[in-house]
Amino acid sequence: MPLSCANPNCHPEDNECQDGCRPFGACLKLTRDQDTAEAGRVEPSATELDGQRVSWTGSAMGQKDLEPLIARSRVLLIGLAGMENAGKTTFLALLYSLLRRGQPIPNYRFAGSYTLPGWELLAGFLTFKDGSNLVSFPPHTSRNAGRVPGLLHLALKDEAGELLDILFADAPGEWFNEWRINEQAKNAEGAAWIHQHGDGFLLFADCEELAGAEAGETRANIQMVANRLVVNLGARPLGLVWAKSDVENTRPAMREKIRAHLRSKAPQHHREFAVSVNHDEEQQWHGQVLQAVGWLLDTLRHAPGRPQPPVPLADTDDLFLLRRSVLA
């Protein structure tokens, strides 16, 4: 890593100082490795204002940003698991694109988000540009995302008007690749964090790869990730998402082996969904994106609450606490 800190408990890759220094780059314990020292002083983040870091930036959330959510309601964390390029980030982009067009998640309606710019960034890749009818796909999620995945937030209201805060973990597939082999691997910490704190999971199977020359290896990798997910799964729901379902299923035996493998693990709550960015009225690929999230929420709302993800302790420059001290 280009950044290092004299505090062994600090992780500079998370862009947060354990000693509470604001801005982050001003910490005296923070140094750069010699090979990048000429790059100069670390510039403050664009989300730092007059030395104070606001806890809502609009981008994907980090661990510390969970404070305002956990304070107001139970937060449900949805983990998206799968190998690289399996379609996890594209699923999130498509989900938000459908919500933006007024298509609701069954039994729930959109009620806001702390991460709208983050959602818009993803959805922008699926939006027509410059009069063209061509769309692109969101970029690959970087494996250098720190130890905790980027968290995208949705606030939803059910039919009774009750508010639900949902977080979706957008994690790089390389984390799961490391995790499937060795759950104690350094580069698997993020995947392990999702598994530990997630309330429900969607496991992504890449239909394009399952129809290709490396179908056997792809199937084995998906099953290995599934093996990790079902450990201590309990009553947490596990959905299987057939991503890129528009690709012709030329090797149906591969998909059936994955189905049989998951059935053998006997998760208490399990369903399958076929999705694709391509629209098909008969197959309902877009509708199944919304149905997958709706199924997870319906299942979780009838399950006992799990411990909320840990939040670092507030420091002395917390904006809310500062305001209270001024008024006191």
Order of alpha helices (4+ residues) and beta strands (2+ residues): beta-beta-beta-beta-alpha-beta-alpha-beta-alpha-beta-beta-alpha-alpha-beta-alpha-alpha-beta-alpha-beta-alpha-alpha
